[in-house]
Amino acid sequence: MDKSQNASYQAGEAKGQAQEKAGNMADKATNAAQSAKESCQEAGQQMKDKAQGACDAVKDKVGANK
């Protein structure tokens, strides 16, 4: 292999490694976004449940939950 071929090979190797690294970073970002989405959904559900519980407690207090 001459210098030109070697340089071309090295450039190809570097490009492949960069593409792999970029793909891995994109996967990590996707996973982080999905995790954040799930956390927000869970927090929202907990807030909804607490609000419903408070509403039911008020209804029970005033006798409207019959």
N, C-alpha and C positions, 0 to 999 in steps of 0.2 A: 504494500500500500504506500503510495507516495504522499507527500505532505498535503496536497490538495484533497485527496481522498480521505485522509485522516481528519483533516479539519472539517470536511463535510460530514463525516461520520460523527464526530464530536458534537457538531451543531445539531444533528438529528437526535442524538442522545439527549442533549440539553433540552431540546424542544419537547421531546416525549416526556421527560421528567417534569417539565413545567406544566404540560397539559395534565398529567396525572395529579400533580399537586393542586392545580386549579380545580380539577374535578373533585378532589377530596375536600377542598375548602368549600365548594358549593354544596356538597352533601352535608357538611357540618352546619352550614348556614341554614339549609333547609330543615335539618333536624332541630336546630335551635328555634327556628320560627314555629315549627309544629309544636314543640314543647311549650313555647310561650302562649300559643293559641289555646292549647289544652288547659294551661294554668288559668288563663283568663276565663275560659268557659266554666271551669270548676269554681272559681271565685264568684262568678256571676250566679251560678246555681246556688251556692251557699247563701249569697245575699238574698236571692229570691226566696229560698226556704225560710230564712230568718224573717223576712218581711211578711211572708204568709203566716208564720207562727205568731208574729205580733198582731197581725190583723185578726186572726182567730181568737187570740187572747182578749182583744178589745170586744169582739163580737160576743164572746162568752160573758164578759163583764157586764155588757149592756143587755144581754139576753137575746141578741139577734142571730145567734148561731143555732137555731132550732130547726 
